[in-house]
């Protein structure tokens, strides 16, 4: 009969086996990322920040990333949209600053499952276009079953170099990404498991461009996106008061999923 190994980590279906847990393992993947942040209404944004957190700035951070040459996918690739806000966690044992993940869309199943089950990152599916490039213009769209709900556009204005590039590198090399790992009870309301998880990661920036960025959320109906429309519409309702950052990055992402830990 199948028997679990005490020093293994597993994802469902467990009975086909898992892998030996290695706390020092890293996910290494080449990345091209478009990061656009904007100022919004703090009172509205706080509706999506859990108790125990402090919103550090009324800012929504939206990042498109194309990951390629991924070690754990044996050279595979996928695209991602990460939406987050800057926070401070005030716990009984932990106090730290980080980026609270509101939602992540990905266009492949494998990274969605691991990110949800192991590190509590709220990952869901969407079709995410590669960047369309006609220099100096870059653009991508995010959709579900043919219905586009996010447009991101960027016009490059020049390469970032010197001290400005070094500052950017230091900003991205180490990031405290925080997720809420929530497993509902079976056949009853409430949670079987509810915990906040710190997921350390970063980007080794090789090249960067500054420019003018813009984005547009499009509200969805239940017919257009039955399982996500309220998420999209909640984000669309946050006013875009001012774009605070627009950069295009190239480099290498380092994700330390096995180094994640519960914060409390």
Buried (B, 14 or more C-beta within 10 A) or exposed (E): EEEEEEEEBBBEEEEEEBEEEEEEBBBBBBBBBBBBBBBBEEEEBEEBBEEBBEBBBBBBBBBBBBBBBBEBBEEBBBBBBBBBBBBBBEEEEBEEEBBBBBBBBBBBEBBBEBBBBBBBBBBBBBBBBEBEEEEEEBBBBBBBEEBBBBBBBBBBEEEBEEEEBEEBBEBBBEBBBBBBBBEEEEEEEEEEEEBBBBBBBBBEBEEBBBBEBBBEBBBBEEEBBEEBBEBBBBBBEBEBEEBBEBBBBBBBBBBBBBBBEEBE
